[in-house]
Amino acid sequence: MISASTSSGLRTAFSYCVQQVRNYDYHHYLCLLELPPNMRKAAFALRAFNVETSRAMDVASNPKIGLMRLLWWKEAIDQIFSNKLIEHPVTRALASLERYAEDTASTILYSTLQSGGITSTVADHAALHIGKASGLLLLLKSLSYHASKNCHFPYIPIEVAEKHGLLVNHGGQREIRVDSRESLCNAVFEMASVANAHLQKARELSGTAPTEARPVLLPAVTAEVILDTLSRVQFDVFDPRLKRGILGTPPLWFQLKLKWYSWRGKY
């Protein structure tokens, strides 16, 4: 039997997770609200964990402290698998986390499906493509932020940068910089096209995906919204319209779009 103090601690942990996701990952917060109540705790814990690790370097006063924070999380996950108690609100709520693979966004969806007892090869396949699409597009959207901090462009593959003339020599090393806004837009368009292909593959499976899995796969709407916004700004990641509202679209419109897909049992 769970003691009153333990139950209270779990409620606090869950509230913390919800608040973290609401504050730092609002579009996914709205997606998670469409899940059945019995799936929300694990889903919010997974997203909160993603928030904690993705912000580790940004909130640290120097890179070494950020790396130490990430190392702490690695050790915490190891201890969770060993059934050891970790005194942190997010780790206390992480009950269904099984693994993190190369594609973090897809793995969050896998784990959310698993936490709801949904075992479906079709759903997993759709989650793979949705995770890749939304993960890639969110990285593209963040390019201007990282460029403002580091004066170069992470996440753009060297091959794509070279193809579009974005590589320059600096101190004997090749770096990705913007010498031509048009060239950057072309590179972003190429990467966004890959994301779009993943999104379309995921939606081709929607007819055979289990009904109970479809709310978990609603981040496909996030990917669609980012693609639409990027298209409106001609794939210019510096366009200020990308920072407006939710992912560049009015908040009410985003929520209505999400509700529309959810109500129809689509993703």
Rosetta blueprint (number, residue, H / E / L):
1 M L
2 I L
3 S L
4 A H
5 S H
6 T H
7 S H
8 S H
9 G H
10 L H
11 R H
12 T H
13 A H
14 F H
15 S H
16 Y H
17 C H
18 V H
19 Q H
20 Q H
21 V H
22 R H
23 N H
24 Y H
25 D L
26 Y H
27 H H
28 H H
29 Y H
30 L H
31 C H
32 L H
33 L L
34 E L
35 L L
36 P L
37 P H
38 N H
39 M H
40 R H
41 K H
42 A H
43 A H
44 F H
45 A H
46 L H
47 R H
48 A H
49 F H
50 N H
51 V H
52 E H
53 T H
54 S H
55 R L
56 A H
57 M H
58 D H
59 V H
60 A L
61 S L
62 N L
63 P H
64 K H
65 I H
66 G H
67 L H
68 M H
69 R H
70 L H
71 L H
72 W H
73 W H
74 K H
75 E H
76 A H
77 I H
78 D H
79 Q H
80 I H
81 F H
82 S L
83 N L
84 K L
85 L L
86 I L
87 E L
88 H L
89 P H
90 V H
91 T H
92 R H
93 A H
94 L L
95 A L
96 S L
97 L L
98 E L
99 R L
100 Y L
101 A L
102 E L
103 D L
104 T H
105 A H
106 S H
107 T H
108 I H
109 L H
110 Y H
111 S H
112 T H
113 L H
114 Q H
115 S H
116 G L
117 G L
118 I L
119 T L
120 S L
121 T H
122 V H
123 A H
124 D H
125 H H
126 A H
127 A H
128 L H
129 H H
130 I H
131 G H
132 K H
133 A H
134 S H
135 G H
136 L H
137 L H
138 L H
139 L H
140 L H
141 K H
142 S L
143 L H
144 S H
145 Y H
146 H H
147 A H
148 S H
149 K H
150 N H
151 C L
152 H L
153 F L
154 P L
155 Y L
156 I L
157 P L
158 I H
159 E H
160 V H
161 A H
162 E H
163 K H
164 H L
165 G L
166 L L
167 L E
168 V E
169 N E
170 H E
171 G L
172 G L
173 Q E
174 R E
175 E E
176 I E
177 R L
178 V L
179 D L
180 S L
181 R H
182 E H
183 S H
184 L H
185 C H
186 N H
187 A H
188 V H
189 F H
190 E H
191 M H
192 A H
193 S H
194 V H
195 A H
196 N H
197 A H
198 H H
199 L H
200 Q H
201 K H
202 A H
203 R H
204 E H
205 L L
206 S L
207 G L
208 T L
209 A L
210 P L
211 T H
212 E H
213 A H
214 R L
215 P L
216 V L
217 L L
218 L L
219 P H
220 A H
221 V H
222 T H
223 A H
224 E H
225 V H
226 I H
227 L H
228 D H
229 T H
230 L H
231 S H
232 R H
233 V L
234 Q L
235 F L
236 D L
237 V L
238 F L
239 D L
240 P H
241 R H
242 L H
243 K H
244 R L
245 G L
246 I E
247 L L
248 G L
249 T E
250 P L
251 P H
252 L H
253 W H
254 F H
255 Q H
256 L H
257 K H
258 L H
259 K H
260 W H
261 Y H
262 S H
263 W H
264 R H
265 G L
266 K L
267 Y L
